[in-house]
Amino acid sequence: MTLNGIDVASYQTGMNVGAVAGDFVIVKATGGTGYVNPSCNTHVEQTLNAGKKLGLYHFAHELGYQGSAEAEAQFFLDSIKNYIGKAMLILDYESDNQTDTAWAKRWLDYVYAKTGIRPVLYISLSNENNANWSNLANDNYGLWIAQYNNYNAVNGFQPRDLYGSLKYFKVMTMFQYTSTGRLDGWSGNLDFDVFYGDTGAWDAYTSVSGKPAPQPKPTPAPAPTAPKTWTDELGVQWYQEKAMFINSTPINLRWGASESSALITTLPVGSKVEYDAKCVSGGYIWVRQPREKGYAYCAVGEADGFGIKIKSYGEIK
């Protein structure tokens, strides 16, 4: 038996998720160490009141709120504490650290240790194939895979088979097979998902499944601080972040964070750009490179209207 459902975020603000077709709703709760979905509680209550199964997910390394695996996991648990035991708990792992399998394992282990509930990992099929997930494949965490065949509208739930195969995990718990689903009751696109099990199997993911061994009391860590931010003269908000970007495609280095800014040079594939700040502007994710007499800027990826990365031009280390 399978269950059909949707996953939603702030994009679906104003939607009554309990009134549309489907057996379950998965709701974005948090991102990083500081983002809370403003529609989360409304969508959660609509889901529960409609008698549907509930899932809650955390978006790792939300832009501007990146933190350690432990800090982000605790922020998630603090935010959804009233629904622990009522929802499947999920790590959405598709940001700038999506190939850091050790970070993902630490987040999942932390949530399991704190709750006794085994969370689920959401990744794309390409990520599952290309990153080395052997450290997680045998840990009994559920796997939610995303893979789209195309972006044609899908009217009503129409689960299909995976194109390709898993490399490290033996099975997947759930499959997100389109981002352009359509249901009566909502005029926009929806993510469609199929869960491979019945309601009892879903409930197993919401319940305590073990009693983790007591952990030694750690030395208290300093309280996480919000990332340093500022707004430039063009009204663009910047976030302090020190890292290195290595491009996988030629990119332009400019004197400003804009396509209209003067070109310094075009960097060949494999160039290393050490940067100290990041922003989202004009549909791109820009980084700032300190130079002897000022700064240079380059776009390291593309972002949607909510500042979420949708395409990367390389790797951040």
Summary of the structure (lengths in Angstrom):
residues: 317
radius of gyration: 20.4
end to end distance: 42.7
largest distance: 64.2
contacts: 978
relative contact order: 0.13
helix: 19%
strand: 36%
